[in-house]
Amino acid sequence: PPAARAERAAAALGLGRELFAGTYPQRLALALHDPSDAIRSLVAYHVAELGLADLEPELARVEDERPGFVREVIERAREALREAATPEAAGVA
């Protein structure tokens, strides 16, 4: 089953069960602190793609942790979330 495979993979990678606890947005928030720049970038992009505005404060916290391209991806993700939250983006005049 997928859950069993995920647990075996987490154990092999030395990850704890907390990776699989909580809601999907909570797991994305945890993944924003992954040591991999690629993972952080993908997660930041995905947060913006899903429009998870509740994670914008977490993106802001993580933004200062990594310089370079990760910071740029996070900045763009935050900008996309802010733009989606404006009345113009929602079609409200």
N, C-alpha and C positions, 0 to 999 in steps of 0.2 A: 504493500500500500504506500501511497505517496508520503504519508506522515512518517512511516517507519523509515523510508529512504532518507527523508529530510533529517530525521534524528541521527541516523548513522553518518550522514555527511557532516552534520554539525559536530558530532563526536570526533570524527576523523580530522576535522579542521581545528579542533580545540575550542569550539564555540559552546556556550552554555545554552540551556533550555530557554533563557530569556529571549533569545532570538525568535522563538516561536510563540511566545506569550503575547497576549494583547491583541489589539485590533490591527488591521493592515496599516493605517496611518501611524500607529505607535511603533510598529516594526520598521516602517520607513524612517521615522525619526531616529531610531537606534542605528539604522544603516548609514545615516548621515555622518556618523562618527567612526565609520570603518577606516582602518589605516590605509586602505587602497584609494588613491586619487581617482582611479577609474570608477570604482563603486560609488564614491561620494558624488562624482559628476553625474553618473547615470541616475542615481536616486534623486538628486536635485532636479534634473530634467523631468523625471517621472512625476515628482511632486507638482511641478508647474503644469505638466501635461494633464494631470488629473484635476487640477484646480483646487488643490488642498490648501486653501488659504490659512487654515488653522495651523499649518506647519511653517508659515512665514517667519514667526519669531525664532523657531529652531534653525531655519536657514540663516537667519541673521547671526545667531550665536556661532554657527559653524563657519560662516564666511571668514571670520578672522583667524581661524585655525590653520588655514592653508593658503599660501600665496600662489600666484601663477594662474594656470588655466582653470583650476578648481574654483578659485575665487570668481573668475569671469563667468563660469557656468552658473554659479550660485547667484551672482548679481543678475544675470539674465532671467533666471528662474523667479527671483523676487520681483523683478520688473514685470514679468508676465502675469504673476499673481495680482500685483497692484493694478495693472491695466484691466484685467478681467473683473476686478471689483468696482471699477468706475461705472457710473450710471450710463455713460455713452456706450460702453462695451456691452451692457445689458440691453441696449435699445431703448432706454428710458431717457426722455428729453426733459 
